[in-house]
Amino acid sequence: MGGRIAPDLRLAVGAFRPVPGKGPRDECGVFGVYGHPEAARLTYYGLYALQHRGEESAGIAVSTGDRLLSHRGMGLVTDVFRDEDLARLQGPHAVGHVRYSTTGSSTLANAQPIVVETRRGSLAVAHNGNFVTARAVRARLEDEGAIFSTTSDTEVLAHLIARHRGGGGIEEALVVALQELTGGYALVLLTEDRLLAVRDPHGIRPLSLGRLGDAWLVASETCAFDTVGAEFVRDVAPGELVMIRDGHLRSRQALPAASPSRICVFEYVYFARPDSNLQGRNVHAARKEMGRELWREAPVEADLVIGVPDSSISAATGFAEASGIPYEMGLIKNRYIGRTFIQPQQGLRAQGVKIKHNPLRLILEGKRVVLVDDSIVRGTTIRHLISLLREAGAREVHLRIASPPYRFGCHYGIDTADIRDLVARGRDVEAIREAVGADSLHYLSVEGLARAVGTAGYPGSGFCMACFTGEYPVPVDEKAGKFALEARRHAP
Ligand code: SF4
């Protein structure tokens, strides 16, 4: 007796090509509004601010007060919504989602928010993160006769809520469901008359509360509040369930909070926007401090510092400030590479077609360069960039990475590619240096990264660093990959 997936209001779906990217793929972004006459438009702008968290699909569901309307599609927020779509989504409460698929494939069926009908009414669910137990729970539900319409772990949650037989309404159904679904997540749910937001007990994925006049907002990152002119109120606490109904916010500790909490450190390293604050720590400031720590850990004689645009520029400026070595624009990035970009074939690549980055010979010729990057995943991009710098005349290239070697997969909502492809898997730092062609290489230590991000605003909190250390704060199902829910047999 699972929930029914409501029909989509827009059916046109184009073919999809993933964005060619250098790093781990972003995850998802969620945004919610309670009590604003332009809830859908606010959500549109909120999602636009969170676009970096997911470029594959976008969706908004609104409550008119007695029913839910939704619109979802493949592509960027600006591709999915036309003015007439937003005009049709009339209602004072809304929830929105941008997605990069961390569980399930990139199809419209897996786009969110998913909208289901339950005995308690309609429910829209927007989910950032992963339920590590989804595979086993889904297998049990299928054995009991449940039929699934998507390969997303979010639908497993919707089924559990729909099947809840006890009392206590939607809140209780959600809390009981989350006792089975462990992992790292931030969820925003909308019914006809209330908005709910909940964060996993370790606080792995971020989620914040904001206000705009009398309206309440929730968002994955605070940059979305700035975009719509809202004020940041506070972060949703690990394990906390926030419910907004009749204009009033209520909060309860729905699940016991882990101690210490474990926010994803990769949010600071790479995913989050530099103008966001996570747990009171500005992301740009944290990245600058990573650069300073890199200098302290591995100083080097050089003529200039450059950062791989865009996510590494903050760390590179921190390195430059601490070292006194001038920061320069050595690599120019084409900002228009999008998801429909056609990659050059081998012939043109061999002719030296420089699609994404162009080195500035004027700056680089004869120079000893410090190249700062946030992380290395497969190593192909950084190897290419180093060879571009050398072709442009750089005499030495000293690589400094603002995070430790990336050796383990993420099970909490980040797509890390196949761990067998990670350049640091099975290699020591000297072997990686050789593989990428740098003159020297240093990775920021785990301790240096923790110091750089700091926990001043949140004493007693810690970080998830599992992709660097292999120490997972929530036990994981090692067999569960991105497509775990698409296997023919879902037995654990
Ligand atoms: S494993 Fe890495 S990417 Fe995943 S939540 Fe932990 S720190 Fe973040």
Residues whose N, C-alpha, C, O or C-beta is under 5 A from the ligand:
A	BS01	SF4	C264 V265 F266 G409 C410 H411 Y412 I414 C464 M465 A466 C467
